[in-house]
Amino acid sequence: MDANYMLACGIVWRKTADREAGWELVEALGSPDPEVRQFAQYTLLERRDQAMELLEDAITVGVLTPETAGPCMVELIRAGRLDPYIALTNDA
């Protein structure tokens, strides 16, 4: 995958949660390049409100295997669990 294209998809995803841009990032999770996979995961995490649904859909239609999507899904769950703690510490 072209790095500039991935960056553009990442920007669109962060700003708008556009499904097409998100799908490009989801597909990048299956890339043989570990840097592309890491970038895609990090970027998907920034809009976790939409990312889990995309990952579930990708597994359902066979774009990703559960093993490929799993690490990103785990990070999404972890990030969601940390939010209440972060909110409490920021209010203090």
Backbone as JSON Lines, residues from 0, in Angstrom:
{"i":0,"aa":"M","n":[0.84,-1.18,0.0],"ca":[0.0,0.0,0.0],"c":[0.88,1.25,0.0]}
{"i":1,"aa":"D","n":[0.41,2.22,-0.7],"ca":[1.13,3.48,-0.8],"c":[1.02,4.25,0.52]}
{"i":2,"aa":"A","n":[2.16,4.7,1.04],"ca":[2.18,5.4,2.33],"c":[1.36,6.69,2.3]}
{"i":3,"aa":"N","n":[1.45,7.43,1.21],"ca":[0.68,8.68,1.11],"c":[-0.82,8.41,1.12]}
{"i":4,"aa":"Y","n":[-1.23,7.34,0.44],"ca":[-2.64,6.98,0.42],"c":[-3.11,6.57,1.81]}
{"i":5,"aa":"M","n":[-2.3,5.79,2.51],"ca":[-2.65,5.38,3.86],"c":[-2.76,6.6,4.79]}
{"i":6,"aa":"L","n":[-1.85,7.53,4.65],"ca":[-1.9,8.75,5.45],"c":[-3.18,9.54,5.16]}
{"i":7,"aa":"A","n":[-3.53,9.65,3.89],"ca":[-4.75,10.37,3.51],"c":[-5.98,9.67,4.1]}
{"i":8,"aa":"C","n":[-6.02,8.34,4.01],"ca":[-7.15,7.59,4.6],"c":[-7.19,7.82,6.11]}
{"i":9,"aa":"G","n":[-6.04,7.84,6.74],"ca":[-5.97,8.07,8.18],"c":[-6.51,9.43,8.58]}
{"i":10,"aa":"I","n":[-6.18,10.44,7.8],"ca":[-6.67,11.8,8.09],"c":[-8.18,11.86,7.94]}
{"i":11,"aa":"V","n":[-8.69,11.29,6.86],"ca":[-10.13,11.29,6.63],"c":[-10.84,10.52,7.74]}
{"i":12,"aa":"W","n":[-10.29,9.36,8.12],"ca":[-10.88,8.56,9.18],"c":[-10.93,9.33,10.5]}
{"i":13,"aa":"R","n":[-9.83,9.96,10.86],"ca":[-9.78,10.72,12.12],"c":[-10.79,11.85,12.16]}
{"i":14,"aa":"K","n":[-10.93,12.55,11.04],"ca":[-11.79,13.73,11.02],"c":[-13.27,13.4,10.84]}
{"i":15,"aa":"T","n":[-13.58,12.34,10.08],"ca":[-14.98,12.11,9.7],"c":[-15.51,10.71,10.0]}
{"i":16,"aa":"A","n":[-14.64,9.77,10.33],"ca":[-15.02,8.36,10.5],"c":[-15.66,7.81,9.23]}
{"i":17,"aa":"D","n":[-15.18,8.27,8.09],"ca":[-15.68,7.81,6.79],"c":[-15.44,6.31,6.64]}
{"i":18,"aa":"R","n":[-16.5,5.56,6.34],"ca":[-16.39,4.09,6.27],"c":[-15.42,3.63,5.19]}
{"i":19,"aa":"E","n":[-15.39,4.31,4.06],"ca":[-14.49,3.89,2.99],"c":[-13.03,4.04,3.43]}
{"i":20,"aa":"A","n":[-12.71,5.14,4.06],"ca":[-11.36,5.33,4.59],"c":[-11.07,4.3,5.68]}
{"i":21,"aa":"G","n":[-12.06,4.04,6.52],"ca":[-11.89,3.03,7.55],"c":[-11.65,1.65,6.99]}
{"i":22,"aa":"W","n":[-12.36,1.31,5.9],"ca":[-12.16,0.01,5.27],"c":[-10.74,-0.13,4.74]}
{"i":23,"aa":"E","n":[-10.2,0.94,4.2],"ca":[-8.81,0.89,3.72],"c":[-7.86,0.59,4.88]}
{"i":24,"aa":"L","n":[-8.13,1.2,6.02],"ca":[-7.29,0.94,7.2],"c":[-7.49,-0.48,7.7]}
{"i":25,"aa":"V","n":[-8.71,-0.94,7.69],"ca":[-8.99,-2.32,8.1],"c":[-8.24,-3.3,7.2]}
{"i":26,"aa":"E","n":[-8.3,-3.08,5.91],"ca":[-7.58,-3.95,4.98],"c":[-6.08,-3.9,5.21]}
{"i":27,"aa":"A","n":[-5.58,-2.74,5.63],"ca":[-4.15,-2.59,5.89],"c":[-3.7,-3.43,7.09]}
{"i":28,"aa":"L","n":[-4.63,-3.8,7.97],"ca":[-4.26,-4.67,9.09],"c":[-3.76,-6.02,8.61]}
{"i":29,"aa":"G","n":[-4.11,-6.4,7.38],"ca":[-3.64,-7.65,6.8],"c":[-2.39,-7.51,5.96]}
{"i":30,"aa":"S","n":[-1.79,-6.34,5.97],"ca":[-0.58,-6.09,5.17],"c":[0.6,-6.91,5.68]}
{"i":31,"aa":"P","n":[1.47,-7.33,4.77],"ca":[2.7,-8.01,5.2],"c":[3.7,-7.05,5.86]}
{"i":32,"aa":"D","n":[3.51,-5.76,5.67],"ca":[4.42,-4.75,6.22],"c":[3.99,-4.39,7.65]}
{"i":33,"aa":"P","n":[4.83,-4.68,8.64],"ca":[4.45,-4.41,10.03],"c":[4.21,-2.92,10.33]}
{"i":34,"aa":"E","n":[4.9,-2.04,9.63],"ca":[4.69,-0.6,9.85],"c":[3.33,-0.16,9.35]}
{"i":35,"aa":"V","n":[2.89,-0.71,8.23],"ca":[1.56,-0.4,7.71],"c":[0.5,-0.92,8.68]}
{"i":36,"aa":"R","n":[0.68,-2.14,9.17],"ca":[-0.27,-2.7,10.14],"c":[-0.34,-1.85,11.39]}
{"i":37,"aa":"Q","n":[0.79,-1.42,11.9],"ca":[0.82,-0.6,13.11],"c":[0.14,0.75,12.89]}
{"i":38,"aa":"F","n":[0.43,1.37,11.77],"ca":[-0.21,2.65,11.46],"c":[-1.73,2.48,11.37]}
{"i":39,"aa":"A","n":[-2.17,1.44,10.69],"ca":[-3.61,1.21,10.54],"c":[-4.26,0.99,11.91]}
{"i":40,"aa":"Q","n":[-3.64,0.2,12.75],"ca":[-4.22,-0.06,14.07],"c":[-4.27,1.22,14.9]}
{"i":41,"aa":"Y","n":[-3.2,1.94,14.94],"ca":[-3.15,3.18,15.72],"c":[-4.22,4.16,15.25]}
{"i":42,"aa":"T","n":[-4.35,4.28,13.93],"ca":[-5.3,5.22,13.38],"c":[-6.74,4.79,13.63]}
{"i":43,"aa":"L","n":[-7.03,3.51,13.51],"ca":[-8.37,3.02,13.8],"c":[-8.75,3.28,15.26]}
{"i":44,"aa":"L","n":[-7.78,3.17,16.15],"ca":[-8.05,3.4,17.57],"c":[-8.53,4.82,17.87]}
{"i":45,"aa":"E","n":[-8.17,5.74,17.02],"ca":[-8.56,7.12,17.27],"c":[-10.05,7.37,17.07]}
{"i":46,"aa":"R","n":[-10.73,6.48,16.4],"ca":[-12.19,6.57,16.23],"c":[-12.8,5.23,16.64]}
{"i":47,"aa":"R","n":[-12.5,4.84,17.85],"ca":[-12.93,3.5,18.27],"c":[-14.43,3.35,18.32]}
{"i":48,"aa":"D","n":[-15.15,4.47,18.39],"ca":[-16.61,4.4,18.37],"c":[-17.12,3.75,17.08]}
{"i":49,"aa":"Q","n":[-16.38,3.86,16.01],"ca":[-16.75,3.29,14.72],"c":[-15.9,2.08,14.33]}
{"i":50,"aa":"A","n":[-14.7,1.98,14.88],"ca":[-13.75,0.97,14.43],"c":[-14.18,-0.46,14.74]}
{"i":51,"aa":"M","n":[-14.73,-0.7,15.92],"ca":[-15.11,-2.07,16.27],"c":[-16.14,-2.62,15.29]}
{"i":52,"aa":"E","n":[-17.1,-1.81,14.91],"ca":[-18.1,-2.26,13.95],"c":[-17.45,-2.62,12.61]}
{"i":53,"aa":"L","n":[-16.51,-1.8,12.16],"ca":[-15.8,-2.09,10.91],"c":[-15.05,-3.41,11.0]}
{"i":54,"aa":"L","n":[-14.37,-3.63,12.11],"ca":[-13.61,-4.87,12.28],"c":[-14.54,-6.08,12.31]}
{"i":55,"aa":"E","n":[-15.65,-5.96,13.0],"ca":[-16.61,-7.07,13.04],"c":[-17.15,-7.36,11.64]}
{"i":56,"aa":"D","n":[-17.46,-6.31,10.88],"ca":[-17.94,-6.49,9.51],"c":[-16.87,-7.13,8.64]}
{"i":57,"aa":"A","n":[-15.62,-6.72,8.82],"ca":[-14.52,-7.28,8.02],"c":[-14.34,-8.77,8.29]}
{"i":58,"aa":"I","n":[-14.52,-9.19,9.52],"ca":[-14.44,-10.61,9.83],"c":[-15.62,-11.35,9.22]}
{"i":59,"aa":"T","n":[-16.8,-10.77,9.34],"ca":[-18.02,-11.39,8.82],"c":[-17.94,-11.65,7.32]}
{"i":60,"aa":"V","n":[-17.44,-10.67,6.57],"ca":[-17.38,-10.82,5.11],"c":[-16.08,-11.47,4.63]}
{"i":61,"aa":"G","n":[-15.17,-11.79,5.54],"ca":[-13.96,-12.5,5.18],"c":[-12.79,-11.65,4.74]}
{"i":62,"aa":"V","n":[-12.87,-10.34,4.97],"ca":[-11.75,-9.46,4.62],"c":[-10.59,-9.71,5.58]}
{"i":63,"aa":"L","n":[-10.89,-9.94,6.85],"ca":[-9.88,-10.25,7.86],"c":[-10.27,-11.52,8.6]}
{"i":64,"aa":"T","n":[-9.27,-12.21,9.1],"ca":[-9.53,-13.34,9.99],"c":[-9.61,-12.79,11.41]}
{"i":65,"aa":"P","n":[-10.22,-13.54,12.32],"ca":[-10.22,-13.1,13.72],"c":[-8.81,-12.93,14.27]}
{"i":66,"aa":"E","n":[-7.88,-13.75,13.8],"ca":[-6.5,-13.63,14.28],"c":[-5.85,-12.33,13.83]}
{"i":67,"aa":"T","n":[-6.18,-11.89,12.63],"ca":[-5.63,-10.64,12.11],"c":[-6.26,-9.43,12.78]}
{"i":68,"aa":"A","n":[-7.57,-9.46,12.98],"ca":[-8.29,-8.34,13.57],"c":[-8.14,-8.29,15.09]}
{"i":69,"aa":"G","n":[-7.85,-9.44,15.69],"ca":[-7.83,-9.56,17.15],"c":[-6.99,-8.54,17.9]}
{"i":70,"aa":"P","n":[-5.74,-8.34,17.52],"ca":[-4.92,-7.37,18.27],"c":[-5.52,-5.96,18.29]}
{"i":71,"aa":"C","n":[-6.08,-5.53,17.17],"ca":[-6.7,-4.21,17.13],"c":[-7.97,-4.19,17.99]}
{"i":72,"aa":"M","n":[-8.73,-5.26,17.95],"ca":[-9.96,-5.33,18.75],"c":[-9.63,-5.29,20.24]}
{"i":73,"aa":"V","n":[-8.57,-5.97,20.63],"ca":[-8.15,-5.96,22.03],"c":[-7.78,-4.55,22.46]}
{"i":74,"aa":"E","n":[-7.04,-3.84,21.63],"ca":[-6.67,-2.46,21.96],"c":[-7.88,-1.56,22.04]}
{"i":75,"aa":"L","n":[-8.87,-1.77,21.18],"ca":[-10.11,-1.0,21.25],"c":[-10.82,-1.22,22.57]}
{"i":76,"aa":"I","n":[-10.88,-2.47,23.0],"ca":[-11.53,-2.79,24.27],"c":[-10.76,-2.18,25.43]}
{"i":77,"aa":"R","n":[-9.45,-2.31,25.4],"ca":[-8.62,-1.73,26.47],"c":[-8.81,-0.21,26.55]}
{"i":78,"aa":"A","n":[-8.8,0.43,25.41],"ca":[-8.95,1.88,25.38],"c":[-10.3,2.3,25.94]}
{"i":79,"aa":"G","n":[-11.33,1.54,25.65],"ca":[-12.65,1.84,26.17],"c":[-12.75,1.68,27.67]}
{"i":80,"aa":"R","n":[-12.0,0.74,28.21],"ca":[-12.01,0.52,29.66],"c":[-11.24,1.6,30.4]}
{"i":81,"aa":"L","n":[-10.28,2.2,29.75],"ca":[-9.49,3.23,30.4],"c":[-10.21,4.57,30.48]}
{"i":82,"aa":"D","n":[-11.13,4.83,29.57],"ca":[-11.8,6.13,29.52],"c":[-12.41,6.57,30.84]}
{"i":83,"aa":"P","n":[-13.19,5.75,31.53],"ca":[-13.78,6.22,32.8],"c":[-12.71,6.59,33.83]}
{"i":84,"aa":"Y","n":[-11.62,5.83,33.87],"ca":[-10.54,6.13,34.79],"c":[-9.89,7.47,34.43]}
{"i":85,"aa":"I","n":[-9.65,7.68,33.15],"ca":[-9.04,8.92,32.7],"c":[-9.96,10.11,33.04]}
{"i":86,"aa":"A","n":[-11.25,9.94,32.82],"ca":[-12.2,11.01,33.12],"c":[-12.19,11.34,34.61]}
{"i":87,"aa":"L","n":[-12.11,10.3,35.45],"ca":[-12.09,10.54,36.89],"c":[-10.83,11.27,37.32]}
{"i":88,"aa":"T","n":[-9.69,10.89,36.78],"ca":[-8.43,11.53,37.18],"c":[-8.34,12.95,36.64]}
{"i":89,"aa":"N","n":[-8.98,13.22,35.52],"ca":[-8.94,14.58,34.96],"c":[-9.88,15.52,35.73]}
{"i":90,"aa":"D","n":[-10.92,14.98,36.36],"ca":[-11.86,15.79,37.12],"c":[-11.31,16.19,38.48]}
{"i":91,"aa":"A","n":[-10.35,15.45,38.95],"ca":[-9.84,15.69,40.31],"c":[-9.02,16.96,40.39]}
